[in-house]
Amino acid sequence: MGECRPLGFLLGLPFALLALVLSLVGAVIWIIGTVLSCLCPCCFCFAALANFAVDLIKLPVKVLRCFTHSIPC
């Protein structure tokens, strides 16, 4: 963690911003999936949809980690 990798961060920043937009879409999907799974608990697909949305929400952090670990200084 003490290593400085500004080049990887700067190259990954546009992709992280795109992932941020996708994470906002994921947050909306998560809210809708959670409400629908509460209304109809017999449908397991809504729970899977909510889990997929959580993965979309975590996407910007994963993108930045990938770029900072892959690209050396």
HUVEN-V378133 format. One record per residue. N is the residue number from 1. RES is the residue in three letters. PHI is phi as a letter, one per 40 degrees, with the letter a starting at -180 (none if undefined). Layout:
n,res,phi
N,RES,PHI
N,RES,PHI
This chain:
n,res,phi
1,MET,none
2,GLY,c
3,GLU,c
4,CYS,c
5,ARG,b
6,PRO,c
7,LEU,c
8,GLY,c
9,PHE,c
10,LEU,c
11,LEU,c
12,GLY,c
13,LEU,c
14,PRO,c
15,PHE,c
16,ALA,c
17,LEU,c
18,LEU,c
19,ALA,c
20,LEU,c
21,VAL,c
22,LEU,c
23,SER,c
24,LEU,c
25,VAL,c
26,GLY,c
27,ALA,c
28,VAL,c
29,ILE,c
30,TRP,c
31,ILE,c
32,ILE,c
33,GLY,c
34,THR,c
35,VAL,c
36,LEU,c
37,SER,c
38,CYS,c
39,LEU,c
40,CYS,b
41,PRO,c
42,CYS,c
43,CYS,c
44,PHE,c
45,CYS,c
46,PHE,c
47,ALA,c
48,ALA,c
49,LEU,c
50,ALA,c
51,ASN,c
52,PHE,c
53,ALA,c
54,VAL,c
55,ASP,c
56,LEU,c
57,ILE,c
58,LYS,c
59,LEU,d
60,PRO,d
61,VAL,c
62,LYS,c
63,VAL,c
64,LEU,c
65,ARG,c
66,CYS,c
67,PHE,c
68,THR,c
69,HIS,c
70,SER,c
71,ILE,b
72,PRO,c
73,CYS,c
